[in-house]
Amino acid sequence: MRRSKDDMQQNDQEQHEENRLDGLGAMALRERNYHLDNGQRVRTDDHDRAISQLHQVAKEILRAGYPLFSIEHDPRRGSWVRRSPLGARLLRVFTTNFDRAQMDYPLHKFSPVMMVFMKFRHLIPFNPASYFDLLMPRHAAEQIFEVAVRALGLLQRMLRRSYLRRLHNNFRRKAIDNFNGLIDSIDALSQRRVSVTALRFDLYYRRAGSLPVKFGDQPDVQILDELMSLRERFHRSLDRRFGGELLGYAWVLEFGRERGFHFHYLVFLKHGVPGDDVSLVESLETKWKELTSGRGEFDNVNSRRRGFRYPAVGRIRLDDPQAVTGLQFLVSYMTLAPLFVKLDIQDRYDTFAKGRFSAPSDKSGRSKLRPSKSRIKISVDEAVASRLTFI
């Protein structure tokens, strides 16, 4: 049965939306692998690019209408197996040290698609890329070509399984819901207010004498009970500190091997709140260190806002396209890395939440749902090309 034009257009739109979110998620994953060390941004590992590119390659090899590998012969020189650009990217994926990647992400689980690649890679006890573009006897080249084609076919069949697609969609759903929900809340806020004060900061906490988690060690999750209790007390102080001037906030819980459990916050206040934004965040830092008896650490992101390309924090206008773009990146950072890898404690605690935002209302006072097409958009091309520092 032929697919209708409308079905094809809807499929193209869904594919574009998926690619858009994956592009933003790749940036979010990259930024999560930085932490502050004595005021300097330090990269903790380089597996984020391989993880995000793996998912893109998986989609492309299922759509490819051309061979990824070919064989060429020269009567005088010999034979060799060629790889297309997509074939080369696929082979680069298999140079990833997946075991090391797992150790770099303790307390996390990877997407079902990545688990397929990991399983497939463990079936190959050698580096497959080393057999390509090398002169060899014709029969050897033909054997390598045949093995490559058969292996690609097996990988494609594994990725096409319907149950894998269901698992993968379920894995991604929460991140997409969080992204759309926070975007909707900020958009609703922009319908009521033009100017706001946006605060970005991070909360860290370690028990006395604790050290970064070593490769292969299991983190101490018992600290979560204490940390979540501290977060609740911090929220009460946030409410008391700003009262009716607090327009909304969102937070995300993360875990890094170097810094342990920590929170990222985005807070919106009324534009006329007394004090400059950096000082307002400093007052929250004082409170956090008081609540943690000095063991808490704090990152005042507003103090670095002049280095940002887009004005997403401080005193901003929500009708300014530059500010809207910056906020889109911030929302992506806080919500979309779990498209690929996510903290595996969801059954015990929430890892993302927002509060105090209110929906827009029409003149009758009834809640008004905003059509999805009015959601703030940004091109993935611009997002990827800019390689922003947006945390």
MARMAR-494852 format. One record per residue (C-alpha): x, y, z; residue in three letters; residue number from 0. Coordinates in nm, 2 decimals, padded with zeros to 4 digits. Example, Ala and Ser with C-alpha at 12.3 -4.5 7.8 and 13.67 -1.06 7.14 Angstrom:
REM residues 2
01.23, -00.45, 00.78, ALA, 0 $
01.37, -00.11, 00.71, SER, 1 $
REM end
This chain:
REM residues 391
00.00, 00.00, 00.00, MET, 0 $
00.14, 00.34, -00.10, ARG, 1 $
00.19, 00.60, 00.17, ARG, 2 $
00.00, 00.92, 00.12, SER, 3 $
00.17, 01.25, 00.07, LYS, 4 $
00.05, 01.37, 00.41, ASP, 5 $
00.19, 01.06, 00.58, ASP, 6 $
00.53, 01.12, 00.41, MET, 7 $
00.53, 01.48, 00.51, GLN, 8 $
00.44, 01.39, 00.87, GLN, 9 $
00.72, 01.13, 00.88, ASN, 10 $
00.97, 01.40, 00.74, ASP, 11 $
00.85, 01.64, 01.01, GLN, 12 $
00.90, 01.38, 01.28, GLU, 13 $
01.24, 01.29, 01.15, GLN, 14 $
01.34, 01.66, 01.14, HIS, 15 $
01.22, 01.71, 01.50, GLU, 16 $
01.41, 01.40, 01.61, GLU, 17 $
01.73, 01.52, 01.45, ASN, 18 $
01.68, 01.87, 01.60, ARG, 19 $
01.64, 01.73, 01.95, LEU, 20 $
01.94, 01.49, 01.90, ASP, 21 $
02.16, 01.78, 01.79, GLY, 22 $
02.07, 01.98, 02.10, LEU, 23 $
02.11, 01.67, 02.31, GLY, 24 $
02.46, 01.62, 02.17, ALA, 25 $
02.55, 01.97, 02.28, MET, 26 $
02.40, 01.91, 02.62, ALA, 27 $
02.60, 01.59, 02.67, LEU, 28 $
02.92, 01.76, 02.56, ARG, 29 $
02.87, 02.04, 02.81, GLU, 30 $
02.80, 01.80, 03.09, ARG, 31 $
03.15, 01.67, 03.06, ASN, 32 $
03.30, 02.00, 03.19, TYR, 33 $
03.34, 02.09, 03.55, HIS, 34 $
03.49, 02.39, 03.73, LEU, 35 $
03.83, 02.34, 03.89, ASP, 36 $
03.96, 02.65, 04.07, ASN, 37 $
03.75, 02.87, 03.84, GLY, 38 $
03.86, 02.69, 03.52, GLN, 39 $
03.64, 02.48, 03.30, ARG, 40 $
03.80, 02.13, 03.28, VAL, 41 $
03.69, 01.85, 03.05, ARG, 42 $
03.65, 01.52, 03.23, THR, 43 $
03.63, 01.28, 02.93, ASP, 44 $
03.58, 01.27, 02.55, ASP, 45 $
03.32, 01.00, 02.51, HIS, 46 $
03.02, 01.23, 02.46, ASP, 47 $
03.10, 01.30, 02.10, ARG, 48 $
03.13, 00.92, 02.02, ALA, 49 $
02.80, 00.86, 02.21, ILE, 50 $
02.60, 01.12, 02.02, SER, 51 $
02.76, 01.04, 01.68, GLN, 52 $
02.68, 00.67, 01.73, LEU, 53 $
02.31, 00.75, 01.74, HIS, 54 $
02.33, 00.96, 01.43, GLN, 55 $
02.52, 00.69, 01.24, VAL, 56 $
02.26, 00.43, 01.35, ALA, 57 $
01.98, 00.64, 01.18, LYS, 58 $
02.18, 00.70, 00.87, GLU, 59 $
02.29, 00.34, 00.80, ILE, 60 $
01.92, 00.24, 00.82, LEU, 61 $
01.83, 00.50, 00.55, ARG, 62 $
02.14, 00.46, 00.33, ALA, 63 $
02.04, 00.38, -00.03, GLY, 64 $
02.40, 00.31, -00.14, TYR, 65 $
02.67, 00.06, -00.04, PRO, 66 $
02.89, 00.16, 00.26, LEU, 67 $
03.18, -00.06, 00.14, PHE, 68 $
03.32, -00.15, -00.21, SER, 69 $
03.61, -00.35, -00.35, ILE, 70 $
03.86, -00.23, -00.61, GLU, 71 $
04.12, -00.41, -00.81, HIS, 72 $
04.44, -00.30, -00.98, ASP, 73 $
04.61, -00.57, -01.19, PRO, 74 $
04.96, -00.44, -01.10, ARG, 75 $
04.91, -00.31, -00.74, ARG, 76 $
04.66, -00.55, -00.59, GLY, 77 $
04.32, -00.51, -00.43, SER, 78 $
04.17, -00.31, -00.15, TRP, 79 $
03.83, -00.25, 00.03, VAL, 80 $
03.70, 00.10, 00.02, ARG, 81 $
03.46, 00.27, 00.27, ARG, 82 $
03.21, 00.54, 00.19, SER, 83 $
03.21, 00.85, 00.42, PRO, 84 $
02.93, 00.69, 00.62, LEU, 85 $
03.11, 00.36, 00.63, GLY, 86 $
03.42, 00.55, 00.77, ALA, 87 $
03.20, 00.71, 01.04, ARG, 88 $
03.06, 00.37, 01.13, LEU, 89 $
03.41, 00.22, 01.16, LEU, 90 $
03.51, 00.52, 01.38, ARG, 91 $
03.22, 00.44, 01.61, VAL, 92 $
03.37, 00.10, 01.67, PHE, 93 $
03.70, 00.25, 01.78, THR, 94 $
03.52, 00.38, 02.09, THR, 95 $
03.63, 00.22, 02.41, ASN, 96 $
03.29, 00.13, 02.54, PHE, 97 $
03.42, -00.03, 02.86, ASP, 98 $
03.59, 00.30, 02.95, ARG, 99 $
03.28, 00.49, 02.86, ALA, 100 $
03.08, 00.28, 03.10, GLN, 101 $
03.33, 00.36, 03.38, MET, 102 $
03.31, 00.73, 03.30, ASP, 103 $
02.94, 00.72, 03.35, TYR, 104 $
02.88, 00.53, 03.68, PRO, 105 $
02.52, 00.52, 03.80, LEU, 106 $
02.40, 00.58, 03.44, HIS, 107 $
02.23, 00.37, 03.18, LYS, 108 $
02.28, 00.40, 02.81, PHE, 109 $
02.01, 00.41, 02.54, SER, 110 $
01.90, 00.08, 02.38, PRO, 111 $
02.06, 00.18, 02.05, VAL, 112 $
02.40, 00.23, 02.22, MET, 113 $
02.36, -00.11, 02.40, MET, 114 $
02.32, -00.27, 02.06, VAL, 115 $
02.65, -00.11, 01.94, PHE, 116 $
02.83, -00.22, 02.26, MET, 117 $
02.71, -00.58, 02.22, LYS, 118 $
02.80, -00.58, 01.86, PHE, 119 $
03.15, -00.44, 01.93, ARG, 120 $
03.22, -00.71, 02.18, HIS, 121 $
03.16, -00.97, 01.91, LEU, 122 $
03.45, -00.83, 01.71, ILE, 123 $
03.79, -00.90, 01.89, PRO, 124 $
03.98, -00.66, 01.66, PHE, 125 $
03.97, -00.31, 01.52, ASN, 126 $
03.77, -00.35, 01.19, PRO, 127 $
03.90, -00.02, 01.05, ALA, 128 $
04.25, -00.16, 01.02, SER, 129 $
04.15, -00.38, 00.73, TYR, 130 $
04.03, -00.11, 00.49, PHE, 131 $
04.22, 00.09, 00.23, ASP, 132 $
04.52, -00.15, 00.24, LEU, 133 $
04.67, -00.32, -00.06, LEU, 134 $
04.63, -00.70, -00.03, MET, 135 $
04.58, -01.01, -00.25, PRO, 136 $
04.24, -01.02, -00.43, ARG, 137 $
04.11, -01.32, -00.24, HIS, 138 $
04.19, -01.15, 00.09, ALA, 139 $
04.01, -00.83, -00.01, ALA, 140 $
03.71, -01.03, -00.13, GLU, 141 $
03.69, -01.21, 00.21, GLN, 142 $
03.71, -00.88, 00.40, ILE, 143 $
03.44, -00.72, 00.18, PHE, 144 $
03.21, -01.02, 00.23, GLU, 145 $
03.26, -01.01, 00.61, VAL, 146 $
03.20, -00.63, 00.62, ALA, 147 $
02.88, -00.66, 00.42, VAL, 148 $
02.75, -00.95, 00.63, ARG, 149 $
02.83, -00.77, 00.96, ALA, 150 $
02.66, -00.45, 00.84, LEU, 151 $
02.35, -00.65, 00.74, GLY, 152 $
02.34, -00.81, 01.09, LEU, 153 $
02.38, -00.47, 01.26, LEU, 154 $
02.10, -00.32, 01.04, GLN, 155 $
01.87, -00.61, 01.13, ARG, 156 $
01.94, -00.56, 01.50, MET, 157 $
01.86, -00.19, 01.47, LEU, 158 $
01.54, -00.25, 01.27, ARG, 159 $
01.38, -00.47, 01.53, ARG, 160 $
01.04, -00.32, 01.63, SER, 161 $
01.09, -00.40, 02.00, TYR, 162 $
01.42, -00.20, 01.99, LEU, 163 $
01.25, 00.10, 01.85, ARG, 164 $
00.98, 00.08, 02.13, ARG, 165 $
01.25, 00.05, 02.39, LEU, 166 $
01.44, 00.34, 02.24, HIS, 167 $
01.14, 00.57, 02.22, ASN, 168 $
01.05, 00.49, 02.58, ASN, 169 $
01.40, 00.56, 02.69, PHE, 170 $
01.39, 00.91, 02.52, ARG, 171 $
01.03, 01.00, 02.62, ARG, 172 $
01.10, 01.15, 02.96, LYS, 173 $
01.38, 01.38, 02.83, ALA, 174 $
01.16, 01.51, 02.55, ILE, 175 $
00.87, 01.57, 02.79, ASP, 176 $
01.10, 01.76, 03.03, ASN, 177 $
01.24, 01.97, 02.74, PHE, 178 $
00.89, 02.05, 02.60, ASN, 179 $
00.75, 02.12, 02.95, GLY, 180 $
01.02, 02.37, 03.05, LEU, 181 $
01.01, 02.54, 02.71, ILE, 182 $
00.63, 02.57, 02.74, ASP, 183 $
00.66, 02.71, 03.09, SER, 184 $
00.91, 02.98, 02.98, ILE, 185 $
00.70, 03.06, 02.67, ASP, 186 $
00.39, 03.10, 02.90, ALA, 187 $
00.60, 03.33, 03.12, LEU, 188 $
00.69, 03.54, 02.81, SER, 189 $
00.32, 03.59, 02.74, GLN, 190 $
00.27, 03.76, 03.08, ARG, 191 $
00.60, 03.94, 03.12, ARG, 192 $
00.85, 04.10, 02.88, VAL, 193 $
01.14, 04.15, 03.13, SER, 194 $
01.26, 03.91, 03.39, VAL, 195 $
01.58, 03.84, 03.59, THR, 196 $
01.72, 03.49, 03.52, ALA, 197 $
01.96, 03.32, 03.76, LEU, 198 $
02.18, 03.02, 03.68, ARG, 199 $
02.38, 02.84, 03.95, PHE, 200 $
02.49, 02.49, 04.05, ASP, 201 $
02.49, 02.33, 04.39, LEU, 202 $
02.75, 02.07, 04.50, TYR, 203 $
02.79, 01.87, 04.81, TYR, 204 $
03.03, 01.61, 04.95, ARG, 205 $
03.05, 01.44, 05.28, ARG, 206 $
03.36, 01.53, 05.48, ALA, 207 $
03.67, 01.33, 05.36, GLY, 208 $
03.50, 01.20, 05.04, SER, 209 $
03.70, 01.17, 04.72, LEU, 210 $
03.62, 01.15, 04.35, PRO, 211 $
03.50, 00.81, 04.24, VAL, 212 $
03.78, 00.59, 04.09, LYS, 213 $
03.73, 00.40, 03.77, PHE, 214 $
03.53, 00.08, 03.84, GLY, 215 $
03.42, 00.19, 04.19, ASP, 216 $
03.05, 00.23, 04.28, GLN, 217 $
02.95, 00.57, 04.41, PRO, 218 $
02.79, 00.62, 04.75, ASP, 219 $
02.42, 00.66, 04.68, VAL, 220 $
02.34, 00.69, 05.05, GLN, 221 $
02.43, 01.05, 05.03, ILE, 222 $
02.12, 01.11, 04.82, LEU, 223 $
01.89, 01.10, 05.12, ASP, 224 $
02.10, 01.38, 05.29, GLU, 225 $
02.14, 01.58, 04.97, LEU, 226 $
01.76, 01.57, 04.88, MET, 227 $
01.68, 01.69, 05.24, SER, 228 $
01.92, 01.98, 05.19, LEU, 229 $
01.76, 02.06, 04.86, ARG, 230 $
01.42, 02.08, 05.02, GLU, 231 $
01.55, 02.32, 05.29, ARG, 232 $
01.72, 02.52, 05.01, PHE, 233 $
01.39, 02.55, 04.83, HIS, 234 $
01.21, 02.67, 05.14, ARG, 235 $
01.48, 02.94, 05.18, SER, 236 $
01.44, 03.03, 04.81, LEU, 237 $
01.06, 03.08, 04.86, ASP, 238 $
01.12, 03.29, 05.18, ARG, 239 $
01.40, 03.49, 05.01, ARG, 240 $
01.20, 03.60, 04.71, PHE, 241 $
00.83, 03.53, 04.79, GLY, 242 $
00.60, 03.67, 04.53, GLY, 243 $
00.89, 03.79, 04.31, GLU, 244 $
00.98, 03.43, 04.23, LEU, 245 $
00.82, 03.35, 03.89, LEU, 246 $
00.94, 02.99, 03.84, GLY, 247 $
01.24, 02.76, 03.86, TYR, 248 $
01.37, 02.43, 03.73, ALA, 249 $
01.64, 02.20, 03.86, TRP, 250 $
01.82, 01.89, 03.74, VAL, 251 $
02.01, 01.63, 03.95, LEU, 252 $
02.33, 01.50, 03.79, GLU, 253 $
02.62, 01.28, 03.89, PHE, 254 $
02.98, 01.32, 03.77, GLY, 255 $
03.27, 01.10, 03.86, ARG, 256 $
03.48, 01.40, 03.96, GLU, 257 $
03.22, 01.61, 04.13, ARG, 258 $
02.97, 01.36, 04.26, GLY, 259 $
02.60, 01.44, 04.29, PHE, 260 $
02.50, 01.81, 04.21, HIS, 261 $
02.22, 02.03, 04.10, PHE, 262 $
02.18, 02.27, 03.81, HIS, 263 $
01.93, 02.55, 03.86, TYR, 264 $
01.75, 02.80, 03.64, LEU, 265 $
01.54, 03.06, 03.84, VAL, 266 $
01.32, 03.34, 03.71, PHE, 267 $
01.24, 03.65, 03.92, LEU, 268 $
01.04, 03.96, 03.85, LYS, 269 $
01.24, 04.23, 03.67, HIS, 270 $
01.22, 04.48, 03.96, GLY, 271 $
01.36, 04.26, 04.23, VAL, 272 $
01.62, 04.46, 04.43, PRO, 273 $
01.98, 04.40, 04.37, GLY, 274 $
02.19, 04.30, 04.07, ASP, 275 $
02.17, 03.94, 03.95, ASP, 276 $
02.53, 03.84, 04.05, VAL, 277 $
02.47, 03.96, 04.41, SER, 278 $
02.14, 03.78, 04.42, LEU, 279 $
02.31, 03.45, 04.33, VAL, 280 $
02.58, 03.53, 04.58, GLU, 281 $
02.31, 03.55, 04.86, SER, 282 $
02.19, 03.20, 04.76, LEU, 283 $
02.55, 03.08, 04.77, GLU, 284 $
02.58, 03.20, 05.13, THR, 285 $
02.26, 03.02, 05.22, LYS, 286 $
02.37, 02.69, 05.06, TRP, 287 $
02.70, 02.69, 05.24, LYS, 288 $
02.52, 02.77, 05.57, GLU, 289 $
02.28, 02.48, 05.51, LEU, 290 $
02.57, 02.24, 05.44, THR, 291 $
02.79, 02.36, 05.73, SER, 292 $
03.05, 02.47, 05.48, GLY, 293 $
03.08, 02.14, 05.29, ARG, 294 $
02.87, 02.26, 05.00, GLY, 295 $
03.02, 02.42, 04.69, GLU, 296 $
02.85, 02.66, 04.46, PHE, 297 $
02.90, 02.79, 04.10, ASP, 298 $
02.76, 03.13, 04.02, ASN, 299 $
02.70, 03.11, 03.65, VAL, 300 $
02.57, 03.47, 03.63, ASN, 301 $
02.91, 03.60, 03.73, SER, 302 $
03.04, 03.46, 03.39, ARG, 303 $
02.75, 03.58, 03.17, ARG, 304 $
02.96, 03.84, 02.99, ARG, 305 $
03.14, 03.56, 02.82, GLY, 306 $
02.82, 03.41, 02.68, PHE, 307 $
02.73, 03.47, 02.32, ARG, 308 $
02.35, 03.48, 02.40, TYR, 309 $
02.21, 03.69, 02.69, PRO, 310 $
02.02, 03.41, 02.87, ALA, 311 $
02.09, 03.51, 03.23, VAL, 312 $
02.07, 03.83, 03.42, GLY, 313 $
01.82, 04.10, 03.33, ARG, 314 $
01.68, 03.98, 03.00, ILE, 315 $
01.38, 04.05, 02.77, ARG, 316 $
01.18, 03.75, 02.67, LEU, 317 $
01.09, 03.92, 02.34, ASP, 318 $
01.46, 03.94, 02.25, ASP, 319 $
01.54, 03.67, 01.99, PRO, 320 $
01.90, 03.65, 02.13, GLN, 321 $
01.77, 03.58, 02.48, ALA, 322 $
01.52, 03.33, 02.35, VAL, 323 $
01.80, 03.14, 02.18, THR, 324 $
02.01, 03.14, 02.49, GLY, 325 $
01.72, 03.01, 02.70, LEU, 326 $
01.67, 02.73, 02.44, GLN, 327 $
02.03, 02.62, 02.49, PHE, 328 $
01.99, 02.63, 02.87, LEU, 329 $
01.67, 02.42, 02.86, VAL, 330 $
01.85, 02.18, 02.62, SER, 331 $
02.14, 02.15, 02.86, TYR, 332 $
01.92, 02.08, 03.16, MET, 333 $
01.69, 01.82, 02.98, THR, 334 $
01.83, 01.66, 02.67, LEU, 335 $
02.15, 01.47, 02.76, ALA, 336 $
01.93, 01.18, 02.88, PRO, 337 $
01.83, 01.12, 02.52, LEU, 338 $
02.15, 00.92, 02.51, PHE, 339 $
02.26, 00.84, 02.87, VAL, 340 $
02.07, 00.91, 03.19, LYS, 341 $
02.11, 00.89, 03.57, LEU, 342 $
01.98, 00.55, 03.69, ASP, 343 $
01.80, 00.65, 04.02, ILE, 344 $
01.47, 00.76, 03.88, GLN, 345 $
01.27, 00.50, 04.08, ASP, 346 $
01.42, 00.65, 04.40, ARG, 347 $
01.42, 01.02, 04.33, TYR, 348 $
01.32, 01.27, 04.07, ASP, 349 $
01.61, 01.39, 03.86, THR, 350 $
01.43, 01.69, 03.71, PHE, 351 $
01.15, 01.92, 03.83, ALA, 352 $
01.02, 02.27, 03.79, LYS, 353 $
00.80, 02.48, 04.01, GLY, 354 $
00.61, 02.81, 04.06, ARG, 355 $
00.55, 02.85, 03.69, PHE, 356 $
00.19, 02.93, 03.60, SER, 357 $
00.00, 02.88, 03.27, ALA, 358 $
-00.13, 03.18, 03.07, PRO, 359 $
-00.50, 03.26, 03.10, SER, 360 $
-00.76, 03.41, 02.86, ASP, 361 $
-00.99, 03.70, 02.96, LYS, 362 $
-01.23, 03.46, 03.13, SER, 363 $
-00.95, 03.35, 03.36, GLY, 364 $
-00.95, 02.99, 03.22, ARG, 365 $
-00.63, 02.81, 03.15, SER, 366 $
-00.52, 02.86, 02.79, LYS, 367 $
-00.32, 02.58, 02.62, LEU, 368 $
-00.07, 02.71, 02.37, ARG, 369 $
-00.06, 02.54, 02.03, PRO, 370 $
00.25, 02.33, 01.98, SER, 371 $
00.35, 02.52, 01.66, LYS, 372 $
00.41, 02.83, 01.87, SER, 373 $
00.69, 02.65, 02.06, ARG, 374 $
01.03, 02.83, 02.05, ILE, 375 $
01.24, 02.68, 01.78, LYS, 376 $
01.61, 02.70, 01.69, ILE, 377 $
01.79, 02.54, 01.40, SER, 378 $
02.02, 02.25, 01.48, VAL, 379 $
02.27, 02.38, 01.23, ASP, 380 $
02.31, 02.70, 01.42, GLU, 381 $
02.32, 02.52, 01.75, ALA, 382 $
02.59, 02.28, 01.64, VAL, 383 $
02.80, 02.54, 01.45, ALA, 384 $
02.81, 02.78, 01.74, SER, 385 $
02.96, 02.53, 01.99, ARG, 386 $
02.84, 02.75, 02.27, LEU, 387 $
02.95, 02.77, 02.63, THR, 388 $
02.60, 02.80, 02.76, PHE, 389 $
02.61, 02.65, 03.11, ILE, 390 $
REM end
